[in-house]
Amino acid sequence: MTATADEAELVTDFEAILGRRDRIEPRDWMPERYRRTLVRQIAQHAHSEIIGMQPEGAWITRAPSLRRKAILLAKVQDEAGHGLYLYSACETLGVSRQELTELLLSGRQKYSSIFNYPTLSYADVGTIGWLVDGAAICNQVPLCRTSYGPYGRAMIRICKEESFHQRQGYELLMTMQRGTDEQRAMVQESVDRFWWPSLMMFGPPDSQSPNTAQSMAWGIKRDTNDELRQKFVDMTVPQAEALGVTLPDPELAWNAERGHYDFGEPDWDELTAVISGDGPCNAERMAHRRRAHEDGAWVREAATAFAARTSEDGR
Ligand code: FAQ
């Protein structure tokens, strides 16, 4: 059989696996573009979890009670764990954790736009849980069925934890809503700032998304950016009503014909600017991440030396 015939057979087998909605596993043959797309998406996702520790982490020392501090500490630690599962899933595609870290630190790989916005009040901890984790769940539940095995399996555990995060955020906001006028104003102000950036988490509109069509064809993504954004709005509007907050969109209205909420257009120029490094906190987030990486050098050196000694000793 010629090389081209071999390749054609491999492609046929690969497509048959996708057709059956089975998983592609690390040792299976896969097209190089499929592998690169997965590395890009999983790495971006992992970086988001790690950078995503910063906005809420900033409030750990200022949590209003021991209970809130314990909850927030646990949540931020969960995000670190999610980053680690995702880096491990990505490593099964033949890239090392070190390479991925360098790609992030040199700005060649992205992380989610949402983490480039500041957390200005304690209500932001609740809003991030409710809206940001809520958007993350909408996006990530379908990823449990993604076509690449290690990514899908990592997502199952992550989604369980994210749904707990979402509920803690909602409970925090509900508690503040039952408090003073000042606390209610704090919640509303926070929701006003986070609403539009949360909608942008789903990515550009389908008509301007260069990757969606191919990622859907490969079963990496199971829904388009616009489909997920709509699902998020439909899920969130009744929650906002129960909470007693107003979502800052005058165009938000139930459309009985479509069976969905209509909503206004996010500012896509803002998303482009934030993704290109020009958001309110991009420089701060990256500087913090670089510093943490440098400060952690001794841990990596110690772990490497320990691993070398353990293998020499045959332990
Ligand atoms: N931010 O063609 P598309 C969390 C980039 S949740 C930054 O539509 P794609 C949990 C995109 O990479 C947040 N960049 O791309 C948490 C591409 O650029 P490239 C993380 C964005 O991949 C909660 C270009 O724009 N979740 O961390 C964004 O098909 C609370 C064109 O876009 C995930 O990563 C954006 N918002 O669809 C943690 C989920 N949107 O790479 C702490 C997995 C688009 O070609 C606290 N990822 N871009 O140069 C995905 O589902 C997809 O990658 C999308 C983008 C939907 C994000």
Residues whose N, C-alpha, C, O or C-beta is under 5 A from the ligand:
A	BS01	FAQ	R40 Q41 Q44 H45 S48 E49 G52 M53 E79 K110 Y111 S112 S113 V132 D133 A136 M200 M201 F202 G203 P204 S209 P210 N211 T212 S215 I275
